[in-house]
Amino acid sequence: MTIKEFKLPDVGEGVAEGELVSWLVAPGDRVKEDQPVAEVETDKALVEVPSSYDGVVEELFAEEGQMVPVGDVIISFRVDEEGAGDAETPDEESAGTESESAPSDGPAAESDAGQAEDGGADAEPDTPSGRTFAPPSARRLARELGVDVAAVDGSGPGGRVSEADVRAHAEGDAGSAGADDADAPEPRPAPTDTGSDGRKSAVSKRDADGSAASSGTAAAGPEPAGRETTLATPATRKVARDRGVDLDDVPTDETRDGEAFVTADRVRAYADALEAAESEPAEPAASDSNTTDPEPADPTPTGGATEATTASGDETVPYRGVRRTIGKQMERSKFTAPHVTHHDTAEVDSLVEAREELKPTAEAEDVKLTYMPFVMKAIVAGLKRHPYLNSELREDDEEIVLKGEYNLGIAVATDAGLMVPVVESVDEKGLFELAEEVNDLAARARERKLKPAEMKGGTFTITNFGAIGGEYATPIINYPETAILGLGAIEERPVVRDGEAVPAPTLPLSLSIDHRVVDGAIAAEFANTVMEHLENPLLLLNE
């Protein structure tokens, strides 16, 4: 029997770690090369991790919801010729796999046996064979509520599981739990068997007595917690690495997803206590006396007022992945670039008529034609006349780069937050081509199927909050770009024509600029150019 370990690859460009959102396989499953085995969310996208081997899943080394550094072993496979041959019989695979792999050695056999014993046939739904489609937010909620997403009936397209489905399932379980009380199987998200011998694992190993070999704690040092698993933010993990502290040893009474959760402050306090104990060599003489035990250095900040508290009924949601990236990007943009927002309104009677005329032709070519391609072309016209809005300020080099390409980012609302896929070379594409590309990118953004490269290289961004409702807003620039245009909804509003107020379709525009690079007058001129092209769509023929 040959065991092959598989490490988390760099699933993005320069990504250092990722959250293991869900396992798509379980120990005992037969897997083929390139078959997705896990979904991992980085700070850029949700990606599927394919297997590099044909074989049987031997062991999983990380739990769902855990942050895993790139390069850590996440799964191992049992690879042998006989097994590979068996894999060719797909229909009998599930039944055959269990009966064949169980008798021999291996943790997979043990876990299978365990399941058969304690739960009867269906104590725990079998996730791996049938994939469950659910966004990360629904999976996180399921973990928080102790629900196995594989057991939830999805109400979305193709059985996609939503947060509402998870809640409904949890409430249903709660109801039945009352009847069966203690008998109810604990619907935890199938944490995995981690009995490897010395292999590097994403799940920390502990000795049976819970002691940590690595800490090297002095006799008088604080008592290590010696947990099996500890959750922490990447920043906290970095602090722990820098201070040489094992997170599993840091005392804490906080939890997330039912697991111990450690903050950076607790790590620092624990590290300080360790260092203090080590720097007092005279202390050991006092051995076990009551007073000498150095204070376990309560890592809890004494000022209770500064500690975050969670009242009953509050709900906590992990702040990481794409959500955290959005937050950091927004913070950086808002506190780096002085924003000014210019508002205006285009009267778009002709644009509405032009689109109506083109729609049958678009439909004949199986293209859904929205207003977005028209707006994109109008923006390119504006950027060509006012290139400072299509630029990037490089502060370290003390220069402004006027971009030669017109790559427009389109903000798309998804379950995980705003994603901004980029349509490249807008100036070189026609309306229908743009419509197809925007529709495709938006659909894949909502399905979290975008590749990281498809969200890079933008030179200007559009956000269409009007699709949800609203007229004006203050869009935050997609740093390091220097401008972003927000679109309200096209609706009939009163306008004054020939001295009379009449209803007309109008498009509200909100243009935010980096005032270090673009003056207000230039912003207004750019908006005028965009409006001119939207109000006279024939001008777009030149773009």
N, C-alpha and C positions, 0 to 999 in steps of 0.2 A: 504494500500500500504506500503510495507516495502522497505526501501532503504538500500542497502548494499554498503559500500565503499570498494574499493580494492586498496591496497597499492603496490607500486613497490617492488617486492621481491628482495632478493639478487640473481640476475641471474648469478652471477659468484662466484668465491671463494674469499671472502673478498672484493668484489667490493662495493664502497661507493656510486657510482652514475652512471648514464648511459644517453646516448643521446636517446631521443625518436625519432627514425628515421621515423616511419610511424605508423599511426593508421590503423588497419585492420577492424575497426568497426566505427560506427557513432551513435549519439543519435537516439534512436528509433529502432535500430537493435536488433533482438532477438538473444541471445547468449546462447550456451550450455556450461556446465562445461567442462573445458580443451580445449575449442576452443581458438585458438590464437586471441588475441585482439590487440596486438601491437608488433612492432619490436623495440628492444632496442639494441643499440650498446654500449658495455662497452669498456674498454681499452683492452679487450682480444678477444671479438668475437661479432658477431651479433646473437642475440637470440630472439626467439618468446616468448612472455609472455602469458601464458594461463589464461583463466578466472577461477575463483574458484566458480562461481555461474551459475545457470540456470536463465535467466531473460532477461530483456530488458535494453539496455544501457540507463541510465538516463542522464549522463553528463560526459564529458571528462575534465580533469583538467590540462592537459598539451598540449602544442602545438608541432607539429612536428619540430624537430630541437632543442628542448629545453633540457637542461641538467636537469635531475631530480634526487634528492638524493634518495637512497634506503630508503623505509619507508614512503615516501610521497604518499598521495592519488593521483592516476592518473585517476581513473574512478569510477563511481558509477553505480549500477544496481538496477532496480526496480524488486523486487522479490516478486511474489505472485503466489498462486496455479493456479489461472485461466490462468495467462500468461504462466506458465509452460506447462499447458495443450495445449494451442494454439500452442506452439512451435513444436508440433509433426506434423504439416502440412506444410512441407517444401515448396511445390510448391506455395502455396497461401500466403506464408509468407510475401513476400515483399509487395504485394498489401494490404494484410490484416493488416499487422503491422501498416502501416501508417494510415489506416482508423480507426483502433481500438484504437491505442494509442493517436492519435491526439485529439479526443474530450475531453478527460479528462484534467487533470491538467498538470503539469510537463513541464519543459523546452523543452523536446523533441518535444512535440506537437507544441510549439511555433516555434521552428526552422523549423519544417516541413512546418508549415503554411507559414512561411516567405519565404521559398524557392518557394512554389507553387505560391505565389503572385508575387514576383518580377521577376522571371525568366521565367515564363511559365513552360512548361513541362521539358525542359532540360537546364535550366540555368546553372546548375552545375552538372557535371557527378556524378553518384552515385557510389562512390568508394567501399563501404563496401561489397556489395554482391559478386562482382567479384574481386578476389584479383589481384593486380597488382604486377608483379615480376620486381623488379628493384634494382640494387645495391645501397648502400647508396650514392655513389658518384653521381649517376644519380638523386637520390631524392634531394640531396643538390642542384645540379644544377637547378633542377626544381623549388625549392623554390627560388633560387636566380633570376631566370628568371620569376617568377610568373606563373609557369605552373603547372597545376594539372596533376600529373603523370598518374592518372587514365584515363585521356583523351588522353594520348599519345599512338599511335599504336607502339607496340614493334616489332622490327625486329629480335630479338634474338629467340633462341629455346623456344617454349612454349609461345611466345609473350613477352619475357623478354625485358624490356625497357633499352636501353643504353643511354649514354650521347648524342650520335649523334642523337638518336631519339628525345630526349628532345629539342635539339637545333633546329632540323628540325621543330618540332611542334611549338616552339616559333617563328621561322621565319615565319612560315605559319600564326600564329596568328597575328604577327606584320603586315603582308601584309593585312590581312582582317581587322585589326583594323583601317587601314587607311581609308577604305571605310565606316566603321560603326562608326567611332570615339567614341563619348561618350557612345554609347550604349553597347559597349563591356563589358561583365561581367568580373569582376575582378577575374582572375583565381588564387586567393590566396589558399594556401593549407588548406582550410577548418578549420580555427581555431574554437575552440569549445566554446559552450555556458558554461559560468562559473557562473551560478547564484546560487550557493549553499549558504545555510544559516549557516554561521559560521563554515562549515566543513573545515578541513585543506586541503588546495589545493596547487597543485604545481604551480598554476598561482596566482600571488599576487593579492589581492583584494584592490580596492581603493574606497574611498568614492566618492560620485558624484562630489564633488568639487575638487577631486584629492588630498585631504589632506591625509597624512599618520599618522595613529594613533600612530604608534610605535616610531617614531623618537624622540618625546619629544623635539623638537627643541626649543631652547630658543627664546624669541621674537626677539632678535637681531641676531639670527643665520642666516646662509645662507638659501636662498630660496630653499626648497625641490622641486625637479622636479615633483614628484608625477605622475610618469608614470604608465601605466598598466602592461607593460612587459619590461624587460630589459635583454639583453643577456650579458653574461660575461663568462670568462673562470673559471674553477673550482678554480684555484689559486686566481683569483680575488674575487670569492665568499667567499673563506676562509678568505681573508683579510677583507672583509666586515663583516663576522661573528665575526672575532677577534676584530674588531674595533666597533662592535655594530651598524653598518650602514645598512640602508635599501637601497639595490641597486637601487630601483626604485626612490629614492630621489636624487641620485647623478647626478648632471648636466653633460650633454655630448652632443656633436654634431656629434659623430660618429655613424654609423649605420652598421648593418650586417643583411642581409636578410630582409632589410626594417624595422628592429627593432633597437631601441636604443642599443648601445654597450658601455659598460663601462670598462675601464682599471683599473688596480690596482693603478696606480698613481693617477687617478681621485678619487678613493675611499679614498686613504690616504689624499689627499688634502682636500676633503670634510670633512673627519673625523677631520682633524686638525682644519679646520675652525669652526666646531661645538664645539670642545673642547676650542678653543680660545674664542669663544663667551660666553661659559658657565663659563669660568674662569675669566670673567670680570664683576662682579656683579654691579660695579658702572655705567656701561654703560646705563642701562635702563633709568636712569634719563633723558638722552638726547633724549629720545623717538624718535619722527619721524623727528627730524631735519636732514637736508640733510647730515651732515657729519658723523653722528654716525652710521648709518647703517653699521655694519661691512661689509667690502668688501665681497661680495658674494664669496670671496676667489676663484677666478678663478682657477679651478683645472688644467687648461691646463698648462703644463710646459712652462715657458716663453721662454725657448730656443727652438724656433721653429725648429731648425736644428735637434733636437733629436727626434722630433715627427714623427712617421711613416706617410708617405703621400701616397695617392693613386691617381695616375694620371688618366686622363680620358682614357678609353680603357683598364686599368688594370683590372684584375679579382682577386677577393679575394676568398679564399677557407678556410673554418674553419679548424684549426689545432687541431684536437682532435680525440678521439676514438683510433682506431688501429694505425692510422698515427702518432698520438702523442706518443703512446706507443713505436712504432718502433723508433721514434726519440730519446726518452729518453733512450731507451735500447742501441741504437748505441752510443749516447753521453757518457753514463756511461762506455760502453765497451772501446771505443776509448781512453777516458781520464783516465781510470783506469788501463787497461792492456797494457803494452808496446808491441805493435804488431810487429812481424817480419813475413814476407811472403817468403816462399820458393817455387820456381817454378821448375817444372820438366816435362818431357814428356814421356809417356809410349807408346811403339810400340805394338799395340793391334791386330795384324793379327789373332792370335789364338783366341782372345776373340770374334772378329767379326765372325769367322767361328763357334765357339761354339754356339753362339747365333743363327746363321742361322740354325744350326742342331737341336737346341732345339725348335725353333719357331713352327714347325708343331705340336709337342707334346703339347706345351703350348696352341696353338689355339684349339686343340682337347678338351682341358679342359677349354676352354673359358677364357684363360688368355692372356692378352697382355704383352708380355715379352720385356722389355726394357733393357738397359745396367745397369740401376740403381741397381737391385738386385746383380749383379756381383760386382759392385763397393762397395756395402754395405758389402758384405762378405769379400772382400779384405781389407776393412778398419778394420773390426773386427779382421782379422789376424794381421794387423799392431798394433791395440790397445792392443792385447794380448801380443805382444812382447814388446811394449813400453807403459806401462800403464800410464805414466805421461801425455800422450795426452788424456787420458780418465779420467780426474781428475777435481777437483774443489779446488781453493785456498780460504780458509776461513781465511781472514786476521785477524779478531778479535780474533779468536782462535789460530792464528799462526800455522796453520796446513794445509797440502795438503791432500785432501781426494781422494784416488785412487778408482774409482768406480768399484764395482763388477758386474754391469750390463752394457750391451751394448745397450743403447737406442739411436737410431740415429734420429736426427731431420732432416727433409727434407724441405728446403726452397721452398715455392710455391708462385709464383707471382699471386696476386689477384687484383681485382678492388680497394681494400682498401690498398694495399701494401703487403709486404712480410708476409706470415703466415708460421709458422714452426710447422707442426704436427709432432708428435714423433712416430716412429716405435719402439715398445719395444722388448727387448730380441731378437735382430737380430741374435745372435749366435745360437738360438734354432730353427730357421725357415729355411725352404728350399727356393730355388730360386722362385718357383712359388707362394708360400705363401707370400713371400715378395713382389713379383710383384703385386699380388692382393691387398695387404694391401696398398702399396704405391699409386696405381691407385685410390683406394677408398678414401684415405685421401686427395689426391690432388684434386679429383673431388669435394669433400665436402668442401675443403678449398676455392675453387673458387666460390662455391655456398654460402659461408659463413655459412655453416651448422656444422662446427666443434664445439665440446664442449670444454670449456676452459681446461678441464682435459686432452684432447687429445693433448694439446700443452705444456704439462708440463713433467718434468722428463727426459729431454734429457741429454745425457752425451757427445755427440759429434754431430756436425752439418755438413750437406752437402748442398752446394748451386750449382745448375747446370745452370750457366749463359750461357753455351754452347748451351742450348736449344733455346736461343734467338739469339745467335751469339757472337763470341768472343773467344779468346784463353786464355788469362791470365787476372787476376784481383787481387785485394787486399781485400779479404773477411774480414769483421769485425766479430770478435768472438762473438758468442751468449753467452754473459756473464751470469752466472759465469763459463761456460765451459772454457776450456783452449786451444781449437783448433777448426778449421773449415777448411774443404777442399772444394775448388772451382773446378768445372769441366768445361773445355772448350768443344768445339764440337769435336766429333770424325770425322776426315776428313783425306783424303790422303794428306800427306805432304812429302817433300823430306827428306830421312834419308840416312845415309851412311852405306852401307853394303859391306864388302869385298872391301873396297876402292872405291866403286862407289856410287853415289847418285841415289837412286831409290825411287819411290813413295811408301808409305806404310800408312795404317791407323794409326793415332796417337791420343792419348788423352792427352791434356795439363792439368796439375794439378797445383793448387795454394793453398798452405797450409799455413794458418796464425796461429801463436802460441802466447801464452802469454809468453813472454820471461822471466818473473819472475819464471815461473814453468818449462818451457821446453827450453833446450839449442838448438842452431842451429844444432849441430851435431845429437842430438836425432831426431829432425824434419827431417833431411835428411835421417836418418836410417829408420824412419817410412815411409817416401815416397818411399824409396827403397823396403820396404816390400810390400807396396800396389802395386807398379808397378810389382814386381815379381809375385804376384798373378794374376794381370790383364794380364800379358804377358804369363802366364802359367796357364790357367783356371783350369786345372786338380787339381792344388793345393787347389782350393776352395772346393774340395770334402772333405777335412779334416776339413773344418770350419763349 
